[in-house]
Amino acid sequence: MIKPRYRKALLLLLMLLTLTGCRERTGGMRSPSGTVSRSISGPAADAGASAAEEGPGGKEIDEMGERTQENPESSRKEYDENAPAEITAGADRLVHTSGEGTGMPLDATDAEERVSRLDGSASETATETVTDPDAEKLGVSEDAEEADSALKYYTALLEDRLGILFECKRVYVYWETPSDWVTVHRSSPEHALILGAGAYDVSARLLEENLLVDDGWVVRKDPGVIVKVVEGGVLGAGVTDTSGAEAVFGEMVSRNGWENIPAVKSRRVLILSSQLLEAPHLTVAAELILAKCAYPELFADADPDEAIALLCAEAAGNAPEGIYYYMTEGR
């Protein structure tokens, strides 16, 4: 039996407990809709968040006492409304050299090696601006002068069209000399020709005394284009049919394990006359042929046969008849 002198104190304690109630919060519960739910029990539950939980403007205060704001479209309940950027799944981050904005800084070398990616659904487009000399050379201004030579015309054509390629779109080329399985060194004119055609040389890291490769090496390099150089008689001045080149093509694509190489699967195997490597004007023609094989969409309107004829006529006064290349892709 409770003594009378304690009864008043007990009743007062029970009254205080009834008035204050008991609140319980649980964090981390996620509803099927993706929003975070919190359970509240006690007499104040029907009133929603109390003044202690809700600040001015409807901003909630989390367990740590920090003000946050709800974003209905966010996968998390809290976010920083003053954040400088939004992280979106699948978005790419721009890179730049120091002093070019507020993105991720890189040194000049790394920045040049990185690539930009365009969003096909973007509402804005980018415009490239060239200096006056380049504009005249490329013929992109209304008052531009026409190219005064075939060599200048085709050089400008290659620079103009290959200049729009992103690094990730450039193909890798395996170049084979007339000697089977012998490739080229990065100091060779052939390596420079590959670069001039907007591509990369898969043998660029080989030592000059170690240019003999095998089928397994080529397969591992996974080239997008294969070039095989052949001597006169197979292709070149005076050649009137492609039977010899077709035989070389058939031998190349049937090599052990080559059937899964992208270049073979897409039939981008180019048979090239060695005579196209004997003079600068012919080298430009070879660059155009390789570029057309590698990027047929970019050079759909380019005619390598016409280029060879014009370049030869300009440099030597005549264009010897013959077949100088053979390819099944890019024609």
ABEGO torsion letter per residue (X at the ends): XBBAAAAAAAAAAAAAAAAAEBBBBBBGBBBAAGBBBBBBBEAAAAAEBBAAABBBGGBBBBAAGBBBBBBAABABABBBAABABBBBBGBBBBBBBBGAEABBBBBAAAAAABBBBBBAABABBBBBBBBAAAAAAAGABAABBBBABAAAAAAAAAAAAAAABBAAABBBBBBBBABBGBBBBAABAAAAAAAAAGBBBAAAABBAABABBBAAAAAAAGBABBBBBBBBGABEBGBABAAAAAAAAAAAAABBGAAABAAAAAGBBBBBBAAAAABAAAAAAAAAAAAAAABAAAAAABBAAAAAAAAAAAAAGBBBBEBABBBABGX
